């Protein structure tokens, strides 16, 4: 790896009640739980020291509060394109509940009625990636699980649907970057948690 190449640090927000119960949380503005707030504060020692050239957050309070509690609010900007997947009619429901009425349903393949498809999310994160590559500097991003799964897939040049290959825990840190030059995008680190994961990524 070349130290001078930009690194994009991705942070999934801390725990919410809906993330703990594995409910899809798209545009519902759910606050962090006390445990989620504690985990967000604990991120400070694990993240690059401020200021950074770019600190972007999803507009959701769970993402921005994680940013704030980690100590980066003063340098941050909210980016609508970083909002979590719009789950439409499936908002607030678990995968098991959805599959009980729609066997075999898969978010990344099938999308959500009244909400977004993987391609829709892919168009949003492509704009984020283009802006990051134009800026050509280190960046810190606070957002939610599924939108960052798609972001990682698109960073690597994969189809948006292949975001299904990734998983993120709450208050996890991941780093996107490059191998030898900017023609070789890679994942440098993925889903680093401390001290242990609280729950998997089903849901905002």
C-alpha positions as CSV (number, residue, x, y, z in Angstrom):
1,X,0.0,0.0,0.0
2,X,1.1,3.6,-0.6
3,X,0.6,5.8,2.4
4,X,0.0,8.9,0.3
5,X,-3.1,7.5,-1.4
6,X,-6.5,8.7,0.0
7,X,-8.4,6.5,2.4
8,X,-12.2,6.7,2.9
9,X,-13.2,5.7,6.4
10,X,-16.8,4.4,6.7
11,X,-18.6,4.4,10.1
12,X,-21.9,2.7,10.7
13,X,-24.0,4.5,13.3
14,X,-24.4,3.2,16.8
15,X,-27.2,0.9,17.9
16,X,-30.9,1.9,17.7
17,X,-33.9,0.1,19.0
18,X,-34.8,-1.0,15.5
19,X,-31.3,-2.1,14.6
20,X,-31.2,-4.2,17.8
21,X,-34.5,-5.8,16.8
22,X,-33.4,-6.2,13.1
23,X,-36.1,-4.0,11.7
24,X,-35.4,-2.2,8.4
25,X,-34.8,1.4,9.2
26,X,-34.6,3.6,6.2
27,X,-36.1,7.0,6.5
28,X,-37.7,6.6,10.0
29,X,-35.6,8.9,12.2
30,X,-34.8,6.5,15.1
31,X,-32.4,7.8,17.8
32,X,-29.5,5.9,19.2
33,X,-30.0,3.8,22.3
34,X,-27.9,4.6,25.4
35,X,-25.7,1.7,24.3
36,X,-25.5,3.2,20.8
37,X,-24.5,6.6,22.3
38,X,-21.8,4.9,24.4
39,X,-20.4,3.1,21.4
40,X,-20.4,6.3,19.3
41,X,-18.3,8.1,22.0
42,X,-16.0,5.1,22.0
43,X,-15.3,5.6,18.3
44,X,-13.3,8.7,18.9
45,X,-10.1,6.8,19.9
46,X,-10.4,4.5,16.9
47,X,-10.9,7.2,14.2
48,X,-8.4,9.5,12.5
49,X,-7.8,12.7,14.5
50,X,-9.8,15.8,13.4
51,X,-9.9,17.8,11.4
52,X,-10.2,15.9,8.1
53,X,-10.6,17.4,4.7
54,X,-14.0,15.7,4.3
55,X,-16.5,14.6,7.0
56,X,-19.8,13.6,5.6
57,X,-22.9,12.2,7.3
58,X,-26.2,10.8,6.3
59,X,-29.0,13.3,7.3
60,X,-30.5,10.7,9.8
61,X,-30.1,11.6,13.4
62,X,-28.7,8.2,14.2
63,X,-25.8,8.8,11.8
64,X,-25.3,12.5,12.6
65,X,-25.5,11.8,16.4
66,X,-22.8,9.1,15.9
67,X,-20.7,11.7,14.1
68,X,-21.3,14.3,16.8
69,X,-20.6,11.9,19.7
70,X,-17.4,10.7,18.0
71,X,-16.2,14.4,18.0
72,X,-16.6,15.3,14.3
73,X,-19.7,17.5,14.1
74,X,-17.8,20.7,13.8
75,X,-16.3,19.6,10.4
76,X,-19.2,17.6,9.1
77,X,-21.7,18.2,6.2
78,X,-24.9,16.2,5.8
79,X,-25.3,14.5,2.4
80,X,-28.7,13.4,1.3
81,X,-27.1,10.8,-1.1
82,X,-25.8,9.0,2.1
83,X,-29.3,8.4,3.4
84,X,-30.1,4.8,4.1
85,X,-32.0,2.7,1.5
86,X,-35.6,3.7,1.2
87,X,-37.5,0.5,2.2
88,X,-40.9,1.9,1.2
89,X,-43.6,-0.5,2.2
90,X,-41.1,-2.7,4.1
91,X,-40.0,0.1,6.5
92,X,-39.9,-1.1,10.1
93,X,-40.2,-4.8,9.1
94,X,-37.8,-7.6,9.6
95,X,-36.5,-9.8,6.7
96,X,-38.2,-12.9,8.3
97,X,-41.5,-11.0,8.5
98,X,-41.3,-10.0,4.8
99,X,-40.3,-13.4,3.7
100,X,-43.2,-15.0,5.5
101,X,-45.5,-13.2,2.9
102,X,-43.0,-13.1,0.1
103,X,-40.9,-16.3,0.2
104,X,-37.4,-15.9,-1.1
105,X,-37.4,-12.1,-1.0
106,X,-34.0,-10.5,-1.2
107,X,-33.5,-6.8,-0.7
108,X,-30.6,-6.4,-3.1
109,X,-32.2,-8.5,-5.9
110,X,-35.8,-7.5,-5.4
111,X,-35.8,-4.0,-3.9
112,X,-38.8,-2.6,-2.0
113,X,-42.3,-1.8,-3.2
114,X,-42.8,1.9,-2.8
115,X,-39.1,2.3,-2.1
116,X,-35.8,1.9,-3.8
117,X,-34.0,-0.8,-5.8
118,X,-30.3,-1.6,-5.5
119,X,-29.8,0.4,-8.8
120,X,-31.5,3.4,-7.2
121,X,-29.1,3.3,-4.3
122,X,-26.2,2.7,-6.7
123,X,-26.9,5.9,-8.5
124,X,-26.8,7.8,-5.2
125,X,-23.5,6.3,-4.0
126,X,-21.9,6.7,-7.5
127,X,-22.3,10.5,-7.0
128,X,-20.6,10.2,-3.6
129,X,-17.8,8.2,-5.0
130,X,-17.3,10.6,-7.9
131,X,-17.1,13.5,-5.4
132,X,-14.6,11.6,-3.3
133,X,-12.4,10.8,-6.2
134,X,-12.5,14.4,-7.5
135,X,-11.5,15.6,-4.0
136,X,-8.6,13.1,-3.9
137,X,-8.2,13.3,-0.1
138,X,-8.9,11.4,3.0
139,X,-12.5,11.3,4.1
140,X,-14.7,10.1,6.9
141,X,-18.3,9.0,6.3
142,X,-21.1,8.3,8.8
143,X,-24.1,6.4,7.5
144,X,-26.1,3.2,7.6
145,X,-25.5,-0.4,6.7
146,X,-27.1,-1.1,3.4
147,X,-26.2,2.2,1.7
148,X,-22.6,1.6,2.7
149,X,-22.7,-2.0,1.5
150,X,-23.7,-0.7,-2.0
151,X,-21.0,2.0,-1.7
152,X,-18.4,-0.6,-1.1
153,X,-19.6,-2.7,-4.0
154,X,-19.5,0.3,-6.3
155,X,-16.1,1.4,-5.0
156,X,-14.8,-1.9,-6.3
157,X,-16.6,-1.6,-9.6
158,X,-19.2,-4.3,-8.7
159,X,-22.9,-4.0,-9.5
160,X,-25.0,-2.4,-6.8
161,X,-26.8,-5.8,-6.2
162,X,-23.4,-7.2,-5.0
163,X,-23.7,-5.0,-1.9
164,X,-25.3,-8.2,-0.6
165,X,-21.8,-9.6,-0.2
166,X,-21.0,-7.2,2.6
167,X,-22.2,-6.9,6.2
168,X,-21.8,-4.2,8.8
169,X,-22.3,-4.2,12.6
170,X,-23.3,-1.0,14.5
171,X,-20.5,1.3,15.4
172,X,-18.2,-0.5,13.0
173,X,-15.3,1.0,11.1
174,X,-14.3,0.1,7.5
175,X,-11.7,1.7,5.2
176,X,-11.8,2.0,1.4
177,X,-8.6,2.9,-0.4
178,X,-6.3,1.8,-3.2
179,X,-3.6,-0.8,-3.7
180,X,-0.8,0.6,-5.8
181,X,-2.6,3.6,-7.5
182,X,-6.0,5.0,-8.0
183,X,-6.7,2.5,-10.8
184,X,-6.8,-0.2,-8.1
185,X,-9.6,0.5,-5.6
186,X,-9.6,-2.0,-2.7
187,X,-11.1,-2.5,0.7
188,X,-8.3,-2.0,3.2
189,X,-10.4,-2.9,6.3
190,X,-13.9,-4.0,6.9
191,X,-16.4,-4.1,9.8
192,X,-13.9,-3.5,12.6
193,X,-15.8,-3.5,15.9
194,X,-14.7,-2.8,19.4
195,X,-15.0,-4.8,21.6
196,X,-17.5,-7.1,19.9
197,X,-20.4,-6.7,17.4
198,X,-23.8,-5.8,18.8
199,X,-25.9,-7.1,16.0
200,X,-25.8,-7.7,12.2
201,X,-26.6,-5.3,9.4
202,X,-30.2,-6.0,8.5
203,X,-31.5,-2.7,8.8
204,X,-30.4,0.7,8.5
